[in-house]
Amino acid sequence: MKKSKYLLGGLIMSGMLVLGGCKGADGQEPAKDAGTEKKEEVKEEVKEEAKEELKEEPTTVPEDEELPEEDEIGEDEQEGEDEELLISTYEQYYQIISGLEDKWDQYNFVYFDNDDIPDIIVSSTELNMNGLKEYKIITRSRAGAEVNEDLADGVASAGGYRGDLYYVPQMGILYENTHNAPENNPADYVYLLDDGHLTLYATGHTEVLDGYEGPDDKEHMKWFWNDQEVSAEEYEKKLNEETMNLSGDALSSLFYVDKESMLGRLEKTIN
């Protein structure tokens, strides 16, 4: 009977210790060892770092998220600007051509240089006082439409000049091959289109020597390029370099439309 009381009393004491959170006899919690405290400090640090990471914005685009495409609106704006520039240039062309004398009755759209706006070669079926065919070249500069004048080729009525003008499409090159009286020896002139202006860029000429028999007689000529004496071979090489191997189209052989037709073409774009 006494053993049962002692056993019951032991069980009650054990239960009280468990329910009391394993407090000591004085009712206080037992002191934590150094290892336990360190673990809890580490846990707190990890929690704080996790909170900070959640606050930060992502710095990269997720792999499954599509990147934005090229700005199509920007392309549309560029096309709009190009169209406005074309219309503005054509309006200036229209005003220039409308003011030309009636003798200027031949017109041709060409791409003289490498921009996207056509230039216009103007000519006349009426020869000038020297019997030569005249030309104007209307092109665009940063300041607006420009007119290049005083261009002519053909055979002079007095026989002092024989020449042809050529332009190299999209290269901005105009060159003139000539033969001059009385010896009929060759000379060449190369012009470059720079911001709407034709500028003389290079020249070549020859002088005849005793025994000269004609333009095919290269041995009896002195050859000069930009006023410096060169060999006939060097002259030909430089001329080919500056004219894209003489690849131009003759202005006299172009297909031309009349003034009314050219104005009509310009008006369609303007309106």
RODREN-531570 format. One line per field, with one value per residue: residue number from 1; residue in three letters; x negated, y negated, z of N, C-alpha, C, O in turn. Coordinates in steps of 0.05 Angstrom, whole numbers. Each point is the difference from the previous one (the first is absolute). Example, Ala and Ser with C-alpha at 12.3 -4.5 7.8 and 13.67 -1.06 7.14 Angstrom:
<vexkes>
pos c(1/2)
code c(ALA/SER)
n.xx c(-264/28)
n.yy c(114/-21)
n.zz c(156/-27)
ca.xx c(18/-16)
ca.yy c(-24/-24)
ca.zz c(0/1)
c.xx c(-18/15)
c.yy c(-24/-22)
c.zz c(0/14)
o.xx c(-21/-10)
o.yy c(0/-22)
o.zz c(13/4)
</vexkes>
This chain:
<vexkes>
pos c(1/2/3/4/5/6/7/8/9/10/11/12/13/14/15/16/17/18/19/20/21/22/23/24/25/26/27/28/29/30/31/32/33/34/35/36/37/38/39/40/41/42/43/44/45/46/47/48/49/50/51/52/53/54/55/56/57/58/59/60/61/62/63/64/65/66/67/68/69/70/71/72/73/74/75/76/77/78/79/80/81/82/83/84/85/86/87/88/89/90/91/92/93/94/95/96/97/98/99/100/101/102/103/104/105/106/107/108/109/110/111/112/113/114/115/116/117/118/119/120/121/122/123/124/125/126/127/128/129/130/131/132/133/134/135/136/137/138/139/140/141/142/143/144/145/146/147/148/149/150/151/152/153/154/155/156/157/158/159/160/161/162/163/164/165/166/167/168/169/170/171/172/173/174/175/176/177/178/179/180/181/182/183/184/185/186/187/188/189/190/191/192/193/194/195/196/197/198/199/200/201/202/203/204/205/206/207/208/209/210/211/212/213/214/215/216/217/218/219/220/221/222/223/224/225/226/227/228/229/230/231/232/233/234/235/236/237/238/239/240/241/242/243/244/245/246/247/248/249/250/251/252/253/254/255/256/257/258/259/260/261/262/263/264/265/266/267/268/269/270/271)
code c(MET/LYS/LYS/SER/LYS/TYR/LEU/LEU/GLY/GLY/LEU/ILE/MET/SER/GLY/MET/LEU/VAL/LEU/GLY/GLY/CYS/LYS/GLY/ALA/ASP/GLY/GLN/GLU/PRO/ALA/LYS/ASP/ALA/GLY/THR/GLU/LYS/LYS/GLU/GLU/VAL/LYS/GLU/GLU/VAL/LYS/GLU/GLU/ALA/LYS/GLU/GLU/LEU/LYS/GLU/GLU/PRO/THR/THR/VAL/PRO/GLU/ASP/GLU/GLU/LEU/PRO/GLU/GLU/ASP/GLU/ILE/GLY/GLU/ASP/GLU/GLN/GLU/GLY/GLU/ASP/GLU/GLU/LEU/LEU/ILE/SER/THR/TYR/GLU/GLN/TYR/TYR/GLN/ILE/ILE/SER/GLY/LEU/GLU/ASP/LYS/TRP/ASP/GLN/TYR/ASN/PHE/VAL/TYR/PHE/ASP/ASN/ASP/ASP/ILE/PRO/ASP/ILE/ILE/VAL/SER/SER/THR/GLU/LEU/ASN/MET/ASN/GLY/LEU/LYS/GLU/TYR/LYS/ILE/ILE/THR/ARG/SER/ARG/ALA/GLY/ALA/GLU/VAL/ASN/GLU/ASP/LEU/ALA/ASP/GLY/VAL/ALA/SER/ALA/GLY/GLY/TYR/ARG/GLY/ASP/LEU/TYR/TYR/VAL/PRO/GLN/MET/GLY/ILE/LEU/TYR/GLU/ASN/THR/HIS/ASN/ALA/PRO/GLU/ASN/ASN/PRO/ALA/ASP/TYR/VAL/TYR/LEU/LEU/ASP/ASP/GLY/HIS/LEU/THR/LEU/TYR/ALA/THR/GLY/HIS/THR/GLU/VAL/LEU/ASP/GLY/TYR/GLU/GLY/PRO/ASP/ASP/LYS/GLU/HIS/MET/LYS/TRP/PHE/TRP/ASN/ASP/GLN/GLU/VAL/SER/ALA/GLU/GLU/TYR/GLU/LYS/LYS/LEU/ASN/GLU/GLU/THR/MET/ASN/LEU/SER/GLY/ASP/ALA/LEU/SER/SER/LEU/PHE/TYR/VAL/ASP/LYS/GLU/SER/MET/LEU/GLY/ARG/LEU/GLU/LYS/THR/ILE/ASN)
n.xx c(-16/-29/-2/36/-1/-24/20/31/-16/-13/32/15/-26/6/36/-5/-22/24/29/-25/10/17/39/-24/-36/-33/5/-42/5/7/-35/4/7/-43/-4/13/-27/-34/10/2/-41/-18/17/-17/-39/0/10/-32/-29/15/-5/-41/-9/18/-29/-33/-15/35/-35/24/-15/40/-18/23/-33/42/-33/-12/41/-15/-30/35/7/-29/11/30/-16/-21/26/13/-30/-2/32/-5/-28/17/26/-20/-17/27/6/-32/2/30/-12/-26/16/20/-34/4/-40/24/-29/11/-18/-38/28/-31/32/-19/-21/11/32/-28/9/22/-32/40/-28/-13/8/-25/36/-33/43/8/-11/-35/-8/-5/44/-2/-13/40/-29/35/-25/38/-20/-12/17/-40/-25/-14/41/-18/-14/2/-26/23/41/-42/32/-35/29/-40/31/-13/27/22/42/-27/45/-22/45/-29/35/-22/23/29/-13/39/8/-27/14/-40/27/-43/23/-44/31/-17/-19/30/-23/-17/45/-23/44/-25/40/-6/24/-2/18/0/-37/13/-21/-14/8/20/-45/23/-45/16/-40/15/-5/-42/20/8/13/-8/44/-1/-3/7/-10/36/-4/13/-22/42/-27/40/8/20/-42/28/-4/-17/-40/-38/-17/-22/-43/-29/-15/-32/-42/-18/-15/-28/-43/-5/4/-25/30/1/-24/-38/-24/-8/16/10/4/42/-3/21/-24/-31/13/6/-37/-17/19/-15/-41/-5/15)
n.yy c(24/19/46/21/6/35/41/11/15/43/31/6/25/45/18/7/38/39/12/20/33/34/-11/-38/16/-19/39/8/-33/42/0/-40/39/5/43/9/-11/29/38/-4/2/41/23/-12/19/42/4/-8/34/31/-11/6/42/11/-13/31/-40/18/27/36/-2/-3/37/5/-25/-7/13/-37/-2/16/-33/27/-3/24/44/12/3/39/36/1/16/45/19/0/31/42/8/8/41/33/-2/19/45/14/-6/33/41/0/4/45/-12/-28/-34/-19/17/-11/36/-10/32/-26/39/-44/-13/-5/-41/-10/-31/10/18/-42/34/-37/8/0/-6/-27/4/15/-36/24/-10/-29/43/-22/-16/26/-18/24/-29/39/-39/-4/-18/39/-12/36/-42/41/-37/-22/19/14/11/28/-10/-10/-31/-16/28/-34/7/25/-4/21/-8/0/29/-13/28/-32/-12/-8/34/-36/24/-20/22/-9/-23/-4/-31/10/-6/-29/-35/40/4/-5/11/-11/17/-33/38/-45/36/36/5/-22/37/-40/39/7/-6/1/1/-17/22/-30/41/-14/-16/-39/39/-14/-7/12/-43/42/25/-5/26/-43/27/-15/5/-17/0/40/-17/11/38/14/21/-25/-15/27/4/-32/1/30/-12/-29/30/10/-14/-42/0/-36/-24/20/-36/3/26/-37/29/-20/-20/5/-39/-2/17/-27/-31/17/5/-36/-13/26/-10/-30/14)
n.zz c(0/27/-5/18/45/17/-1/31/39/1/5/43/27/-4/21/44/9/-1/32/29/-28/23/19/2/20/-25/-23/12/-31/-15/27/-24/-22/11/13/43/34/6/23/45/20/7/36/40/10/15/44/29/6/28/43/17/11/40/31/4/-18/-19/6/13/-43/20/19/37/19/-15/-28/23/-18/-40/8/11/45/25/2/31/42/10/11/44/29/4/25/45/17/6/36/40/6/13/44/26/8/31/43/17/12/40/30/-3/-13/-25/1/38/-37/22/1/31/3/32/-8/3/30/35/-17/37/2/-18/-31/-1/-29/4/-25/-30/-9/35/-44/23/25/38/7/34/8/0/32/13/32/-8/27/19/15/18/-33/-17/-14/-22/-6/-19/6/-33/-5/-9/-30/-8/-32/18/9/40/22/20/-12/26/4/34/-1/35/-3/37/-26/14/-41/-20/-27/3/-36/0/-29/7/-31/7/-9/-39/40/17/15/13/8/39/-2/35/-10/31/3/0/21/-26/25/-37/14/-15/-21/-40/1/-38/1/-39/-1/-30/-16/6/-36/22/19/41/-2/-43/-14/15/-36/-25/37/4/29/-4/37/-12/-45/8/-6/-34/23/-39/5/3/-38/-29/10/-11/-42/-10/9/-30/-29/34/-1/16/45/-11/24/-40/11/-23/29/24/31/-39/40/-15/-21/-39/-34/-18/-29/-42/-25/-20/-39/-33/-15/-33/-40)
ca.xx c(16/-18/-13/18/0/-25/0/19/-12/-22/12/11/-22/-11/19/-2/-25/4/18/-14/-20/-25/-12/-15/13/7/21/-12/-7/-29/-17/-6/-29/-11/6/28/2/-12/19/23/-9/-2/27/10/-14/11/27/-3/-10/22/18/-12/1/27/5/-14/12/-16/-18/-1/26/3/-5/25/14/-9/-12/15/-9/-10/21/12/9/-24/-3/22/-8/-21/12/15/-19/-10/21/2/-24/5/21/-11/-19/16/13/-21/-5/23/-3/-22/7/21/-11/-19/9/12/-20/-8/23/-8/-4/-4/-6/-24/-12/-27/-17/9/23/25/17/-9/-8/12/-16/16/-14/16/-3/-10/-28/-9/-11/-23/8/-3/24/-4/11/0/4/13/-4/7/-21/11/15/23/-6/-21/-1/-27/5/-23/-11/7/-18/7/-20/4/4/-25/-19/-21/5/16/-1/24/3/10/3/-2/22/-3/-27/-4/-23/6/-25/2/-22/-1/-22/1/-13/1/-14/18/-12/20/0/22/7/16/15/13/23/-4/22/16/-16/-21/-26/-22/-17/-25/-2/-21/-2/-24/-13/-11/-28/-7/5/27/16/28/5/-9/-29/-7/-29/-7/15/-6/24/0/23/0/-23/-26/-5/0/-1/26/12/8/24/23/5/13/26/18/5/18/25/11/-7/16/25/23/20/-1/23/14/15/20/28/12/28/3/3/26/0/-16/16/21/-12/-6/25/12/-13/6/28)
ca.yy c(-24/-23/-1/-12/-29/-12/1/-20/-27/-4/-6/-27/-19/0/-15/-28/-9/-3/-22/-25/-7/9/-21/10/2/-27/-12/-14/17/6/-16/12/2/-18/11/-6/-29/-6/9/-19/-24/5/1/-27/-13/11/-11/-28/0/8/-22/-20/10/-3/-29/-9/5/18/-16/12/8/29/13/6/-25/-9/-26/-17/-1/-26/-21/-4/-28/-16/4/-15/-28/-5/1/-25/-21/4/-8/-29/-11/4/-18/-27/-3/-1/-26/-19/6/-9/-29/-6/7/-18/-26/1/-8/22/15/23/18/28/5/28/7/17/1/-9/8/25/-3/12/-20/-3/-26/-5/-12/-16/-7/-15/8/-24/-3/-28/-15/14/26/21/7/-10/16/-8/22/-10/20/-9/-5/-4/-25/2/6/-15/2/-2/-10/-4/26/4/18/2/-10/-28/-7/-11/22/-2/18/24/13/14/1/26/1/27/2/4/-6/-29/-6/-9/-5/-10/7/-20/-3/-29/-9/12/26/22/15/4/-13/11/-15/16/-16/15/-13/-2/-15/-13/-17/13/-13/12/16/9/-7/11/-12/9/-19/15/-2/2/27/9/8/2/7/27/0/-6/-5/-27/-19/-2/5/-14/5/-21/-17/13/18/29/16/6/22/-11/-17/18/13/-20/-6/23/-1/-22/2/28/13/-13/15/-18/-1/-25/-17/-4/25/7/-3/-24/-7/-29/-16/5/27/-1/-15/17/20/-13/-7/24/5/-22/1)
ca.zz c(0/1/-26/-19/5/-10/-30/-9/5/-20/-26/1/-1/-27/-17/6/-12/-29/-4/8/-19/10/17/23/26/10/-18/-23/-23/1/-18/-26/-5/-21/-27/-6/-5/-26/-21/-1/-12/-29/-11/-2/-22/-24/-3/-7/-27/-17/-1/-17/-27/-10/-5/-24/-26/-17/-17/-27/-11/1/-26/-14/-7/-26/-1/-18/-27/-9/2/-25/-2/-9/-28/-13/1/-20/-26/-3/-5/-27/-18/1/-14/-29/-9/1/-22/-25/-1/-10/-28/-15/-3/-17/-27/-9/-7/-22/-27/-16/-15/17/-6/4/28/7/28/3/27/-6/23/13/18/-9/-14/-27/-11/-27/-21/-18/-24/-20/-27/-14/5/7/-22/-10/-11/21/15/27/21/28/19/25/21/27/19/27/1/-18/-28/-12/-29/-12/-28/-18/-9/-29/-14/-28/-19/-5/-28/-11/-1/20/23/-4/26/10/29/11/29/11/19/29/9/1/-18/-27/-13/-27/-19/-22/-20/-7/-25/-27/-1/9/22/21/27/16/24/19/20/22/12/29/12/-21/-18/-16/3/-16/19/-12/-28/-15/-26/-15/-18/-23/-6/-29/-11/8/-22/8/28/6/0/28/3/-7/17/28/16/25/18/21/-7/4/-22/6/-24/-11/16/26/-6/-3/26/18/-11/7/29/8/-14/3/-26/-21/0/1/-21/-15/4/-26/-8/20/-8/13/-3/-3/25/11/12/24/20/8/18/26/13/12/26/18/9)
c.xx c(-17/-14/18/1/-25/-1/18/-12/-22/11/11/-22/-12/18/-2/-25/4/18/-12/-22/-28/-14/-15/16/8/20/-11/-7/-30/-15/-6/-30/-8/8/29/4/-11/19/22/-9/-2/27/11/-13/11/28/-1/-10/22/20/-11/1/27/7/-13/15/-18/-16/-2/28/2/-3/25/15/-11/-11/16/-12/-10/23/11/10/-23/-4/21/-6/-21/12/16/-18/-11/20/4/-23/4/20/-11/-20/15/14/-20/-6/22/-2/-22/8/22/-10/-20/12/10/-21/-10/23/-7/-7/-3/-6/-24/-7/-29/-19/14/22/25/18/-11/-9/13/-21/18/-17/19/-5/-11/-30/-8/-14/-25/7/-2/27/-5/14/1/4/12/-3/6/-25/13/17/25/-9/-21/0/-29/3/-26/-13/9/-19/10/-24/5/1/-26/-21/-22/3/16/-1/27/-1/12/4/-1/23/-8/-28/-6/-24/11/-27/5/-25/1/-24/2/-16/-25/-11/18/-12/19/-5/24/3/18/12/12/23/-4/21/15/-16/-20/-25/-21/-20/-27/1/-23/-1/-26/-11/-13/-29/-5/5/28/18/30/3/-8/-31/-10/-29/-8/18/-13/26/-2/25/-2/-26/-27/-4/-1/-3/29/14/10/25/25/8/15/28/20/7/21/28/13/-3/18/27/25/19/-1/25/16/17/22/28/12/30/3/6/27/1/-16/15/22/-10/-5/26/14/-11/7/28/8)
c.yy c(-25/-3/-15/-30/-14/-1/-22/-28/-6/-8/-29/-21/-1/-16/-30/-12/-4/-24/-27/-8/6/-22/13/0/-28/-13/-15/20/5/-17/15/2/-17/9/-7/-29/-7/8/-19/-26/3/0/-28/-15/9/-12/-29/-3/7/-23/-22/8/-3/-29/-9/7/19/-17/12/7/30/12/4/-25/-11/-28/-18/0/-28/-20/-5/-28/-18/3/-15/-30/-7/0/-26/-24/2/-10/-31/-13/3/-20/-29/-5/-1/-26/-21/6/-11/-30/-7/5/-18/-26/1/-8/24/16/24/20/30/5/30/3/18/1/-7/7/23/-5/11/-19/-4/-28/-2/-11/-13/-7/-14/12/-23/-3/-29/-13/13/28/23/4/-8/17/-16/26/-11/22/-13/-4/-2/-25/1/7/-18/4/-4/-6/0/26/4/20/2/-9/-29/-6/-10/22/-1/19/24/15/13/0/27/-3/29/3/7/-5/-30/-9/-8/-4/-7/8/-19/4/-28/-5/-17/29/24/18/1/-17/11/-17/17/-18/18/-16/1/-19/-17/-16/17/-16/15/13/7/-7/15/-13/10/-23/16/-6/2/29/10/5/3/10/28/2/-8/-7/-28/-20/0/2/-13/8/-19/-17/12/20/29/15/4/21/-11/-18/18/13/-20/-7/22/0/-20/3/28/15/-10/14/-17/4/-27/-16/-3/24/7/-4/-23/-1/-30/-13/6/27/0/-14/18/22/-12/-7/24/6/-22/2/28)
c.zz c(0/-27/-20/4/-10/-31/-11/3/-20/-27/0/-2/-28/-19/5/-13/-30/-6/6/-19/10/15/22/25/9/-18/-24/-22/2/-20/-25/-3/-24/-28/-8/-7/-28/-23/-3/-13/-31/-14/-4/-24/-27/-6/-10/-30/-20/-4/-19/-29/-12/-6/-26/-26/-16/-20/-28/-8/1/-28/-16/-7/-26/1/-19/-28/-7/-1/-28/-4/-10/-30/-16/0/-21/-28/-5/-6/-28/-21/-1/-15/-30/-11/-1/-24/-26/-3/-11/-29/-17/-5/-19/-30/-12/-10/-23/-27/-15/-15/15/-1/4/29/5/30/0/29/-4/23/14/21/-13/-16/-28/-6/-28/-19/-20/-25/-20/-28/-17/7/6/-24/-11/-12/19/14/29/21/26/17/25/21/27/17/28/2/-18/-28/-12/-30/-9/-29/-16/-7/-29/-12/-29/-17/-6/-30/-13/-1/21/24/-9/27/7/30/9/30/9/21/28/10/2/-18/-28/-14/-30/-16/-23/-18/-11/-25/7/-2/7/21/24/25/15/25/18/21/22/11/30/11/-21/-20/-16/1/-17/18/-12/-30/-13/-27/-14/-17/-22/-4/-30/-9/8/-24/7/28/8/2/28/4/-5/14/28/15/27/16/23/-3/5/-23/9/-26/-10/16/27/-3/-2/26/19/-10/6/30/8/-13/2/-27/-23/-3/-1/-23/-13/4/-26/-8/20/-13/16/-4/-2/27/14/14/26/23/11/20/28/15/13/28/20/12/9)
o.xx c(7/-5/-10/1/1/-9/-8/3/-2/-10/-3/3/-7/-10/1/0/-10/-7/7/-14/-19/-24/5/23/19/6/16/-6/-15/11/-4/-15/17/5/5/14/12/3/9/16/7/3/13/13/4/6/14/10/2/10/15/5/3/16/11/13/-24/10/-13/18/-18/8/-1/22/-24/10/13/-24/3/23/-11/1/5/-7/-6/5/1/-8/0/7/-4/-7/3/4/-7/-4/5/1/-7/3/7/-4/-5/5/3/-5/-1/11/-10/24/-7/6/-9/18/16/-16/13/-18/-1/6/-17/-22/19/4/0/22/-24/9/11/-12/20/-23/23/-22/-8/-7/14/-2/-8/-18/0/16/-21/20/-16/13/-13/9/8/-18/24/18/17/-23/0/7/-12/14/-21/-25/23/-23/20/-23/21/-14/-4/-22/-19/-19/19/-22/20/-21/19/-15/10/-2/-17/-5/-21/-13/17/-18/20/-22/21/-20/21/-20/-2/5/-7/6/15/-23/20/-18/19/-14/7/-2/0/1/6/11/-14/-1/-1/-12/-21/22/-20/21/-17/15/-12/-10/19/-8/7/1/16/-19/-3/-10/-7/-7/-20/9/-11/21/-21/23/-20/-14/-21/18/-14/1/19/25/22/18/20/24/20/18/23/22/17/18/18/19/10/9/22/-6/-1/22/25/18/13/4/0/10/-19/4/0/12/8/0/7/14/5/1/13/15/5/4/23)
o.yy c(-19/-23/-15/-15/-21/-20/-14/-18/-23/-18/-14/-20/-22/-15/-15/-23/-20/-15/-20/-19/-14/-4/23/-8/-2/-24/-10/23/-18/-7/24/-17/-10/-17/-7/-7/-16/-15/-6/-12/-17/-10/-6/-15/-16/-6/-8/-17/-12/-4/-11/-17/-7/-5/-19/21/-1/-19/-12/4/14/-13/-1/1/-1/-17/11/1/-18/8/-14/-10/-18/-19/-12/-13/-20/-17/-11/-17/-21/-12/-12/-20/-19/-12/-15/-21/-17/-10/-17/-19/-12/-9/-19/-17/-7/-13/-21/2/23/23/19/0/17/-15/16/-14/20/-18/18/9/12/18/9/7/-6/-20/19/-21/12/-6/-5/7/3/-3/-18/12/-6/15/23/-18/7/14/-19/18/-15/23/-23/17/1/-2/-19/9/-24/22/-21/15/10/1/-5/3/-12/1/-7/12/3/-5/16/4/-2/8/-5/3/10/-15/18/-13/17/3/-8/-20/13/-13/6/-7/-4/13/-9/12/-11/14/23/23/-19/-8/7/-12/12/-15/23/-24/21/-24/-23/-9/18/-24/24/-14/0/0/5/-6/11/-19/21/-22/8/19/23/-16/8/8/6/21/-24/-15/-10/-20/20/-11/1/0/0/-6/-14/16/6/-12/-5/-1/8/0/-6/3/8/-3/-5/6/5/-14/6/12/16/5/10/12/-21/11/-3/-3/21/-15/0/8/-14/13/4/3/13/9/-1/6/13/4/-3/7/5/-6/4)
o.zz c(-13/-9/-17/-20/-12/-11/-19/-16/-9/-13/-20/-14/-10/-17/-19/-9/-12/-18/-11/6/-7/-3/8/0/16/4/-15/5/7/-21/0/9/-15/-18/-23/-19/-14/-20/-23/-15/-15/-22/-20/-14/-18/-23/-18/-14/-21/-21/-16/-17/-24/-18/-12/-2/3/-11/-18/16/-9/-20/-24/-12/-4/14/-19/-3/15/-5/-16/-23/-16/-13/-21/-20/-13/-17/-23/-16/-14/-20/-21/-14/-15/-21/-19/-12/-17/-23/-16/-16/-22/-22/-16/-17/-23/-18/-8/-4/6/-7/-12/17/-9/12/-12/10/-15/16/-3/-5/-10/17/-22/-7/-3/12/-10/6/-10/2/7/-7/-23/24/-9/-22/-23/-8/-8/3/12/-7/4/-9/14/-5/2/0/2/16/1/-5/6/-10/5/-15/9/-1/-7/9/-8/8/-10/-16/-24/-11/-1/15/-15/9/-12/13/-13/13/-14/21/5/24/10/6/-12/12/-11/8/-13/7/-8/-6/22/-19/-5/2/4/6/-12/11/-10/13/-7/3/12/-5/4/-20/11/-6/0/17/14/-12/12/-12/13/-6/5/6/-15/14/-7/-18/-17/12/23/7/4/18/9/-11/9/-7/13/-11/15/19/-1/-7/19/-22/14/4/9/17/13/6/12/16/8/7/17/8/-15/-10/-16/-22/5/-21/14/-4/1/-17/-4/-19/24/-21/7/20/24/22/19/22/24/19/20/24/21/18/23/23/8)
</vexkes>
